[in-house]
Amino acid sequence: MNIPLLAGTVSTVLFAASMLPMLLKAVRTKDVASYSLGNIALTNIANAVHSFYVFDLPAGPVWLLHAFYVVASALMLAWCLRYRKTPEARPSEVH
């Protein structure tokens, strides 16, 4: 294995490992209030556009990393839409 391929493989594992705690916490607690829906939606759009570039490259670690990002950001978007709490009316606003 050459050095660039080894570096790509190691960085892919490290980047994926760095995102796992966020994903696990979100799925375990269903608390997504601290995540920006706009940022997660924009991330999904960027991943879709970036896919045209990544999947034109030769198969390698970057494909795995990008696929992981696509799945992780899609999950976070789905969870944000599903678990986000709607603002509740204050008692003084109820008629």
CYANA upper distance limits for C-alpha pairs under 8 A (distance plus 0.5 A):
  1 MET  CA      5 LEU  CA      7.06
  1 MET  CA      6 LEU  CA      6.94
  2 ASN  CA      6 LEU  CA      6.72
  3 ILE  CA      7 ALA  CA      6.52
  4 PRO  CA      8 GLY  CA      6.56
  5 LEU  CA      9 THR  CA      6.62
  5 LEU  CA     60 GLY  CA      8.32
  5 LEU  CA     61 PRO  CA      7.94
  6 LEU  CA     10 VAL  CA      6.66
  7 ALA  CA     11 SER  CA      6.52
  8 GLY  CA     12 THR  CA      6.51
  8 GLY  CA     61 PRO  CA      6.19
  8 GLY  CA     62 VAL  CA      7.46
  9 THR  CA     13 VAL  CA      6.88
  9 THR  CA     61 PRO  CA      5.86
 10 VAL  CA     14 LEU  CA      6.73
 11 SER  CA     15 PHE  CA      6.45
 12 THR  CA     16 ALA  CA      6.60
 12 THR  CA     61 PRO  CA      6.90
 12 THR  CA     62 VAL  CA      7.66
 12 THR  CA     64 LEU  CA      7.83
 12 THR  CA     65 LEU  CA      5.81
 13 VAL  CA     17 ALA  CA      6.50
 13 VAL  CA     65 LEU  CA      8.45
 14 LEU  CA     18 SER  CA      6.61
 15 PHE  CA     19 MET  CA      7.11
 15 PHE  CA     65 LEU  CA      8.19
 16 ALA  CA     20 LEU  CA      6.93
 16 ALA  CA     65 LEU  CA      7.57
 16 ALA  CA     68 PHE  CA      7.51
 16 ALA  CA     69 TYR  CA      8.43
 17 ALA  CA     21 PRO  CA      8.16
 19 MET  CA     23 LEU  CA      6.97
 20 LEU  CA     24 LEU  CA      6.46
 21 PRO  CA     25 LYS  CA      6.47
 22 MET  CA     26 ALA  CA      6.64
 23 LEU  CA     27 VAL  CA      6.70
 23 LEU  CA     72 ALA  CA      7.78
 23 LEU  CA     76 MET  CA      7.83
 24 LEU  CA     28 ARG  CA      6.40
 25 LYS  CA     29 THR  CA      6.33
 25 LYS  CA     30 LYS  CA      8.09
 25 LYS  CA     31 ASP  CA      8.42
 26 ALA  CA     30 LYS  CA      5.59
 26 ALA  CA     31 ASP  CA      6.34
 26 ALA  CA     32 VAL  CA      6.65
 26 ALA  CA     76 MET  CA      8.30
 26 ALA  CA     79 TRP  CA      8.18
 27 VAL  CA     79 TRP  CA      8.18
 30 LYS  CA     79 TRP  CA      7.99
 30 LYS  CA     83 TYR  CA      6.55
 31 ASP  CA     83 TYR  CA      7.61
 31 ASP  CA     84 ARG  CA      8.16
 32 VAL  CA     79 TRP  CA      7.95
 32 VAL  CA     80 CYS  CA      6.38
 32 VAL  CA     83 TYR  CA      7.33
 32 VAL  CA     84 ARG  CA      6.78
 33 ALA  CA     80 CYS  CA      8.50
 33 ALA  CA     84 ARG  CA      6.93
 33 ALA  CA     85 LYS  CA      8.15
 35 TYR  CA     39 ASN  CA      8.41
 35 TYR  CA     40 ILE  CA      8.17
 35 TYR  CA     80 CYS  CA      8.24
 36 SER  CA     40 ILE  CA      6.78
 37 LEU  CA     41 ALA  CA      6.53
 37 LEU  CA     77 LEU  CA      7.65
 37 LEU  CA     80 CYS  CA      7.10
 37 LEU  CA     81 LEU  CA      8.48
 38 GLY  CA     42 LEU  CA      6.57
 39 ASN  CA     43 THR  CA      6.56
 40 ILE  CA     44 ASN  CA      6.83
 40 ILE  CA     73 SER  CA      7.10
 40 ILE  CA     76 MET  CA      7.55
 40 ILE  CA     77 LEU  CA      6.43
 41 ALA  CA     45 ILE  CA      6.94
 41 ALA  CA     77 LEU  CA      6.97
 42 LEU  CA     46 ALA  CA      6.61
 43 THR  CA     47 ASN  CA      6.55
 43 THR  CA     73 SER  CA      7.31
 44 ASN  CA     48 ALA  CA      6.73
 44 ASN  CA     70 VAL  CA      7.48
 44 ASN  CA     73 SER  CA      6.53
 44 ASN  CA     74 ALA  CA      6.94
 44 ASN  CA     77 LEU  CA      8.38
 45 ILE  CA     49 VAL  CA      6.89
 46 ALA  CA     50 HIS  CA      6.40
 47 ASN  CA     51 SER  CA      6.49
 47 ASN  CA     66 HIS  CA      8.29
 47 ASN  CA     69 TYR  CA      8.03
 47 ASN  CA     70 VAL  CA      6.54
 48 ALA  CA     52 PHE  CA      7.93
 48 ALA  CA     70 VAL  CA      8.25
 49 VAL  CA     53 TYR  CA      8.15
 50 HIS  CA     54 VAL  CA      6.76
 51 SER  CA     55 PHE  CA      6.27
 51 SER  CA     66 HIS  CA      8.10
 52 PHE  CA     56 ASP  CA      6.86
 53 TYR  CA     57 LEU  CA      7.36
 54 VAL  CA     62 VAL  CA      7.66
 54 VAL  CA     63 TRP  CA      7.00
 54 VAL  CA     66 HIS  CA      7.87
 55 PHE  CA     59 ALA  CA      8.03
 55 PHE  CA     63 TRP  CA      7.26
 59 ALA  CA     63 TRP  CA      6.64
 60 GLY  CA     64 LEU  CA      7.57
 61 PRO  CA     65 LEU  CA      6.71
 62 VAL  CA     66 HIS  CA      6.46
 63 TRP  CA     67 ALA  CA      6.47
 64 LEU  CA     68 PHE  CA      6.59
 65 LEU  CA     69 TYR  CA      6.75
 66 HIS  CA     70 VAL  CA      6.60
 67 ALA  CA     71 VAL  CA      6.72
 68 PHE  CA     72 ALA  CA      6.44
 69 TYR  CA     73 SER  CA      6.37
 70 VAL  CA     74 ALA  CA      6.53
 71 VAL  CA     75 LEU  CA      6.59
 72 ALA  CA     76 MET  CA      6.71
 73 SER  CA     77 LEU  CA      6.63
 74 ALA  CA     78 ALA  CA      6.68
 75 LEU  CA     79 TRP  CA      6.54
 76 MET  CA     80 CYS  CA      6.44
 77 LEU  CA     81 LEU  CA      6.68
 78 ALA  CA     82 ARG  CA      6.56
 79 TRP  CA     83 TYR  CA      6.12
 79 TRP  CA     84 ARG  CA      8.17
 80 CYS  CA     84 ARG  CA      5.80
 89 ALA  CA     93 GLU  CA      6.61
 89 ALA  CA     94 VAL  CA      7.29
 90 ARG  CA     94 VAL  CA      7.42
